[in-house]
Amino acid sequence: MFTKTSISTSTLILLVLFAFAGCDSKVTADSNQEIDQVKKGAEKESKQQVPLNKDSYLSFFSNFPKDHLEDTFVVHSEFGEIEIVLFSNTPLHAANFVHLVENEYFNGTWFHRVSANHVIQAGNSDNPQTVKKRKIIGEYLLPAEALNENHHFYGAVAAARSYKNNPEKRSTPFEFYISLGEKFSLAQLNIIEEKYNLSLSPKQKEIYQNLGGSPHLDGEHTVFGKVIRGMSVVEEISRQETDSGEWPLKNIPIKVRLKSK
């Protein structure tokens, strides 16, 4: 009788201990899960930046990690992919572009301006989400870089800007364009020099004769990269039908990502 009772009691104690052990494991697992969620939330929060402004953007981009500044980026549209590389002599524009790509700003924007044999321009749309993204990233303009060093040859990637009250030729951070242009004869280039008060070097003239581009834009916009693959896609987009304001009649949404190595 005593033995049976002792066994039952022992069994009961073991069951209780196992029950507590089971509860403790569950609590620990739940706690770990909550901690992981908090960590993930903190990581996401730490990546979010206070909106940049005219006082903070320069320090932010000057100290921007240099990891991806010379990587290849892919602009995807329904017409195909365009690969671009950034120039090292335009560090602020390059860092800004990488920052926008990392924050997926361009995804869902469009090639919103199409000018045949001239440029295709991206980074805007009439979607309210685009305005929201811009507010989150901030309000600032980028100072011009390498105006006399980088040129609007065929395939150049440059920053859009306003011509109104902008003598310093500061760039909008959110829009870029790809130059097409055309090939020019030496006589035509001489006329362009005189018309736009330019002084093209022999090397520039040679490239504009053989490769083409938009020399009249030289010195007016910051060229911060170039297309290394996909100019046939650029050409196809440039041929799309537009309204009188060069806005394509059919939206051309894009996504921009870092090319996997």
PyMOL commands that set and color helices and strands:
alter all, ss='L'
color gray80, all
select helices_A, chain A and resi 2-47+57-62+91-102+128-137+186-196+202-210+215-217+231-238
alter helices_A, ss='H'
color red, helices_A
select strands_A, chain A and resi 72-77+80-86+110-115+119-124+156-159+176-179+223-229+255-258
alter strands_A, ss='S'
color yellow, strands_A
deselect
rebuild
show_as cartoon
